[in-house]
Amino acid sequence: MNFLLLWIYNNDVTHNVILTVLYGWVLFRISLLTYKNIKSTADEKNHHYFRKLFLLLVTYFLLGELIFLLLRKRFFINWLPGGWFMQDIVLYIIYSVMVASCLLSLIKGIKKILKREKSIGDTIWTVILVLFSEFLIGSFALIVFNGALSSVRVELESPTVIVGEGNETLAINKMRMVLPNGVENGITTNVVKFTLVAVNLKDGKKYWTRLSGWQEYVIGESVNGILTVDNKKKVLNFIDPKTGKINITEKEWVKKFPELKDNLSYNENDYELVSENELYLYALDGKYYKIDLVNNIVTVSPDYKNVLSEKFLNSRNTIKLSDEDLQRVQQASTDYYSDLLDMSILWAEDRNSALIAYHQKRNDENLSISMVSLNQHSIKWTNTIEYKNTGMSKDAISISKKEGWFYIISNGYLYKISQDEGNMEYVYQYRWNKVK
């Protein structure tokens, strides 16, 4: 009988508002039906009234159940733009059709009112019915094309690039959205979409989003902007980190370096940004280049191969310690916290403390993270984040630290957590590109 509990007021404001509107509308329709019955003949009263009343109650009960189901599934948030390009295009098309249909109905209704063929009330009801019909059609379109009722996954697709300072510090990532697309030959198929997202780390607000593709790779931050290469489109770009727009195109950039014209690789492994000023790349002619991005100077040396080789050892390494210190931290963590399931070190800056991650139990889709003291053998604080490694993304989790805060991206969420106290300031949802 849980479905009957939905018709009782609770602590959910949205639920209570919808319930009040439904109760009010049902009472209005019952009153209107009763009034018409009183005005009708005796034969009509006995034959039609109770049948119409029963159909009315059943219809609005089913409608209410549908609305409450959609509320539980957070369906109505799908009617808001989320910063995913193709998702928003579908939504804007639905908006346009709804506005156009309502305007056409309203114009026709006004013409009939002027000709005294229709009342103002009937015109309003016609527009409302058109709007409701378009809402049902639009909802179906959102379910089919935007996965409104599906288990949509959002995953990290690139390392995190931190740019800016103070209140203008941004975290820039390429994100992947996976929408279930049915089952074919016993195998679940998916539709995958990509976007670049910049989030203001101060307040967790979306700064900008940009349509991306499967083979577009984020290399890192340079003085010219965020360097990206697209292996499918065969293009290199520098993106303005403040706007998400292209700052310098490949055509403009290679004018400064004639030896790189028609000589650029578009494989992410052939690039390494050591700093904002210094770029190493492996070109199509088989030579290794170092580019001074400030003075626009190019040098060639086979020794630069070592820089690109070290990229695989240093990439995504958030433990900023010497080999000796790292070994001591790993040994201490293993000695003191070996009873923790799947324990790993996420972050360490010295021998005294570390941020570790572990599971409370097997197959747990939540990950416990704790700041531990390696000197005092104690856990300072513990928090929980969502974590699920599907194997589709090479960057299942990302961690950055700035000004006493950890920024952890996992399972489509960005968590801002205090280093000292473990307080969670906010949780940013990449699915909707807003704070949870």
WOPE-V959907 format. One record per residue. N is the residue number from 1. RES is the residue in one letter. SS is DSSP state (H for helix, E for strand, L for the rest). OMEGA is omega in whole degrees, 0 to 359 (NA if undefined). D_LAST is the distance of its C-alpha to the last C-alpha in Angstrom with 2 decimals. Layout:
n = (N:N)
res = (RES:RES)
ss = (SS:SS)
omega = (OMEGA:OMEGA)
d_last = (D_LAST:D_LAST)
This chain:
n = (1:2:3:4:5:6:7:8:9:10:11:12:13:14:15:16:17:18:19:20:21:22:23:24:25:26:27:28:29:30:31:32:33:34:35:36:37:38:39:40:41:42:43:44:45:46:47:48:49:50:51:52:53:54:55:56:57:58:59:60:61:62:63:64:65:66:67:68:69:70:71:72:73:74:75:76:77:78:79:80:81:82:83:84:85:86:87:88:89:90:91:92:93:94:95:96:97:98:99:100:101:102:103:104:105:106:107:108:109:110:111:112:113:114:115:116:117:118:119:120:121:122:123:124:125:126:127:128:129:130:131:132:133:134:135:136:137:138:139:140:141:142:143:144:145:146:147:148:149:150:151:152:153:154:155:156:157:158:159:160:161:162:163:164:165:166:167:168:169:170:171:172:173:174:175:176:177:178:179:180:181:182:183:184:185:186:187:188:189:190:191:192:193:194:195:196:197:198:199:200:201:202:203:204:205:206:207:208:209:210:211:212:213:214:215:216:217:218:219:220:221:222:223:224:225:226:227:228:229:230:231:232:233:234:235:236:237:238:239:240:241:242:243:244:245:246:247:248:249:250:251:252:253:254:255:256:257:258:259:260:261:262:263:264:265:266:267:268:269:270:271:272:273:274:275:276:277:278:279:280:281:282:283:284:285:286:287:288:289:290:291:292:293:294:295:296:297:298:299:300:301:302:303:304:305:306:307:308:309:310:311:312:313:314:315:316:317:318:319:320:321:322:323:324:325:326:327:328:329:330:331:332:333:334:335:336:337:338:339:340:341:342:343:344:345:346:347:348:349:350:351:352:353:354:355:356:357:358:359:360:361:362:363:364:365:366:367:368:369:370:371:372:373:374:375:376:377:378:379:380:381:382:383:384:385:386:387:388:389:390:391:392:393:394:395:396:397:398:399:400:401:402:403:404:405:406:407:408:409:410:411:412:413:414:415:416:417:418:419:420:421:422:423:424:425:426:427:428:429:430:431:432:433:434:435:436)
res = (M:N:F:L:L:L:W:I:Y:N:N:D:V:T:H:N:V:I:L:T:V:L:Y:G:W:V:L:F:R:I:S:L:L:T:Y:K:N:I:K:S:T:A:D:E:K:N:H:H:Y:F:R:K:L:F:L:L:L:V:T:Y:F:L:L:G:E:L:I:F:L:L:L:R:K:R:F:F:I:N:W:L:P:G:G:W:F:M:Q:D:I:V:L:Y:I:I:Y:S:V:M:V:A:S:C:L:L:S:L:I:K:G:I:K:K:I:L:K:R:E:K:S:I:G:D:T:I:W:T:V:I:L:V:L:F:S:E:F:L:I:G:S:F:A:L:I:V:F:N:G:A:L:S:S:V:R:V:E:L:E:S:P:T:V:I:V:G:E:G:N:E:T:L:A:I:N:K:M:R:M:V:L:P:N:G:V:E:N:G:I:T:T:N:V:V:K:F:T:L:V:A:V:N:L:K:D:G:K:K:Y:W:T:R:L:S:G:W:Q:E:Y:V:I:G:E:S:V:N:G:I:L:T:V:D:N:K:K:K:V:L:N:F:I:D:P:K:T:G:K:I:N:I:T:E:K:E:W:V:K:K:F:P:E:L:K:D:N:L:S:Y:N:E:N:D:Y:E:L:V:S:E:N:E:L:Y:L:Y:A:L:D:G:K:Y:Y:K:I:D:L:V:N:N:I:V:T:V:S:P:D:Y:K:N:V:L:S:E:K:F:L:N:S:R:N:T:I:K:L:S:D:E:D:L:Q:R:V:Q:Q:A:S:T:D:Y:Y:S:D:L:L:D:M:S:I:L:W:A:E:D:R:N:S:A:L:I:A:Y:H:Q:K:R:N:D:E:N:L:S:I:S:M:V:S:L:N:Q:H:S:I:K:W:T:N:T:I:E:Y:K:N:T:G:M:S:K:D:A:I:S:I:S:K:K:E:G:W:F:Y:I:I:S:N:G:Y:L:Y:K:I:S:Q:D:E:G:N:M:E:Y:V:Y:Q:Y:R:W:N:K:V:K)
ss = (L:H:H:H:H:L:L:L:L:L:L:L:H:H:H:H:H:H:H:H:H:H:H:H:H:H:H:H:H:H:H:H:H:H:H:H:H:H:H:L:L:H:H:H:H:H:H:H:H:H:H:H:H:H:H:H:H:H:H:H:H:H:H:H:H:H:H:H:H:H:H:H:L:L:H:H:H:H:H:L:L:L:L:L:H:H:H:H:H:H:H:H:H:H:H:H:H:H:H:H:H:H:H:H:H:H:H:H:H:H:H:H:H:H:L:L:L:L:L:H:H:H:H:H:H:H:H:H:H:H:H:H:H:H:H:H:H:H:H:H:H:H:H:H:H:L:L:L:L:L:L:L:E:E:E:E:L:L:L:L:E:E:E:L:L:H:H:H:L:E:E:E:E:E:E:E:E:E:E:E:E:E:E:E:L:L:E:E:E:E:E:E:E:E:E:E:E:E:E:E:L:L:L:L:E:E:E:E:E:E:E:E:L:L:L:E:E:E:E:E:E:E:L:L:E:E:E:E:E:E:L:L:L:L:E:E:E:E:E:L:L:L:L:L:L:E:E:E:E:H:H:H:H:H:L:L:L:H:H:H:L:L:L:L:L:L:L:H:H:H:E:E:E:L:L:L:L:E:E:E:E:E:L:L:L:L:L:E:E:E:E:E:L:L:L:L:E:E:E:E:L:H:H:H:H:H:H:H:H:H:H:H:H:H:L:L:L:L:E:L:L:L:H:H:H:H:H:H:H:H:H:H:H:H:H:H:H:L:L:L:E:E:E:E:E:E:E:E:L:L:L:L:E:E:E:E:E:E:E:L:L:L:L:L:L:E:E:E:E:E:E:E:E:L:L:L:L:E:E:E:E:E:E:E:E:E:L:L:L:L:L:L:L:L:L:L:E:E:E:E:E:E:L:L:E:E:E:E:E:E:L:L:E:E:E:E:E:E:L:L:L:L:L:E:E:E:E:E:E:L:L:L:L:E:E:L)
omega = (181:182:178:180:179:181:177:179:178:184:180:183:181:178:182:178:179:181:178:178:180:179:180:181:179:177:178:181:178:179:180:179:179:179:179:179:178:182:183:181:182:181:181:181:185:189:190:193:185:177:178:179:179:179:180:182:179:181:183:174:179:178:179:178:178:180:180:176:180:177:179:180:183:186:189:176:176:178:178:177:184:179:175:194:184:177:181:178:177:181:181:175:178:177:183:180:180:180:181:180:180:180:178:179:180:179:178:179:180:178:180:176:180:178:181:177:184:180:178:180:179:179:179:180:178:179:180:179:177:180:179:179:179:177:179:179:178:178:177:178:179:178:184:189:185:178:187:180:182:176:183:177:172:186:177:184:182:171:179:176:179:180:176:180:174:182:181:178:184:169:183:181:166:183:180:174:182:180:177:185:178:182:179:182:178:181:178:178:183:168:185:179:184:175:171:184:174:182:174:185:181:186:178:179:177:179:174:172:182:178:179:180:185:186:171:185:177:182:179:183:175:178:180:183:178:182:176:173:181:185:179:181:182:182:176:180:168:185:177:183:181:185:184:179:181:181:178:178:178:181:179:185:184:174:179:184:184:181:180:180:183:183:185:170:178:176:183:182:181:181:174:175:180:176:179:185:192:182:174:178:177:189:182:180:178:180:179:186:168:183:172:187:178:183:179:180:180:173:182:177:176:179:181:177:181:180:179:178:179:180:183:179:186:185:178:178:182:179:187:182:172:181:181:180:179:179:180:179:180:180:180:180:179:182:188:187:181:181:180:186:178:183:176:180:178:187:174:179:179:182:191:185:180:173:183:179:180:177:176:179:181:177:179:179:172:180:177:177:184:170:186:174:181:177:183:179:183:176:182:178:179:175:182:176:175:181:176:180:182:182:181:184:178:180:183:181:179:178:176:178:179:175:174:179:170:176:186:177:181:174:178:179:172:182:173:188:179:180:185:187:182:179:179:184:177:173:181:181:178:177:182:183:176:178:182:NA)
d_last = (30.93:27.16:27.04:28.93:26.34:24.03:26.66:26.28:24.15:21.39:18.59:16.24:16.92:16.28:18.52:21.13:21.37:21.93:24.36:26.27:26.69:27.93:30.32:31.62:32.23:33.93:36.17:37.06:38.05:40.06:41.80:42.64:43.98:46.01:47.43:48.58:50.09:52.06:53.41:54.38:57.66:58.41:58.41:55.00:53.52:54.50:53.62:50.27:48.31:47.04:46.28:44.17:42.46:41.62:40.25:38.17:36.57:35.95:34.45:31.94:31.14:30.27:28.31:26.31:25.67:24.44:22.03:20.65:20.38:18.33:16.02:15.63:14.92:12.25:15.08:14.98:11.89:14.46:16.51:14.44:15.23:12.86:15.17:16.96:20.55:22.16:19.30:19.44:23.25:23.35:21.19:23.45:26.50:25.43:24.85:28.30:30.05:28.71:29.79:33.11:33.87:33.23:35.35:38.15:38.18:38.22:41.05:43.09:42.55:43.72:46.80:47.68:47.18:49.60:52.05:51.58:50.66:47.30:45.83:42.77:41.09:41.73:40.30:37.06:36.79:37.51:34.68:32.25:33.50:33.17:29.59:28.78:30.65:28.82:25.46:26.69:28.02:24.90:22.76:25.27:25.02:21.23:21.83:24.66:23.54:19.72:19.28:17.45:18.37:18.77:17.14:16.02:15.69:14.45:16.49:17.61:20.92:22.18:22.49:20.23:22.10:21.46:23.21:23.90:24.13:22.70:20.16:20.71:19.85:18.18:17.12:18.60:18.39:19.69:17.35:18.71:17.54:19.70:20.42:22.95:26.15:28.40:31.06:34.26:37.12:34.96:32.45:28.86:28.44:25.35:24.59:23.02:21.56:20.91:19.41:19.41:16.24:16.45:13.60:14.62:14.31:15.05:12.02:9.64:10.76:12.32:16.05:17.65:17.88:21.21:22.66:23.94:26.21:26.98:29.63:28.19:27.79:26.23:29.00:27.73:28.10:31.57:33.32:33.34:29.61:27.47:30.07:29.40:31.97:31.98:34.44:34.54:35.13:37.16:35.74:34.59:32.48:31.21:27.92:27.22:24.10:23.49:23.71:23.40:26.92:29.96:31.76:34.80:35.96:38.02:41.09:40.79:40.11:43.04:45.45:45.25:46.02:48.68:49.00:45.47:46.15:45.93:45.44:41.66:39.95:36.51:35.66:32.88:35.09:37.74:35.76:34.91:33.72:35.13:34.06:33.14:36.88:38.16:37.65:39.53:40.06:42.25:43.92:45.62:49.04:48.29:48.21:45.66:44.75:43.32:42.15:42.03:39.43:40.59:44.34:44.13:46.43:46.66:48.39:49.20:49.77:49.60:48.27:44.89:44.38:43.64:40.64:39.08:40.04:38.32:35.10:34.55:35.09:32.86:29.98:26.57:28.38:26.24:29.03:31.08:34.22:37.82:39.04:40.79:37.83:35.52:38.11:38.30:34.53:34.44:37.47:36.18:32.83:34.83:37.32:35.01:32.07:33.82:32.88:29.19:28.46:27.92:27.67:27.17:26.94:23.92:25.13:28.34:30.10:33.12:35.03:33.67:30.02:27.59:24.04:24.52:22.58:23.85:23.33:24.03:25.82:26.88:24.74:21.62:18.45:16.88:18.26:19.30:19.65:22.14:23.92:27.55:30.78:33.52:36.20:35.41:34.21:31.20:27.42:25.86:22.31:20.22:16.57:15.11:13.13:13.20:16.31:18.56:21.40:22.76:25.49:24.71:23.16:25.16:22.15:20.13:18.66:18.86:19.11:19.97:20.98:21.53:22.69:21.93:18.38:17.52:15.18:14.79:13.82:14.08:13.55:11.46:8.99:9.88:10.23:11.98:14.47:17.57:20.79:22.85:20.91:18.10:15.54:11.92:11.01:7.41:5.55:5.74:5.98:9.66:10.19:8.85:9.08:6.34:3.79:0.00)
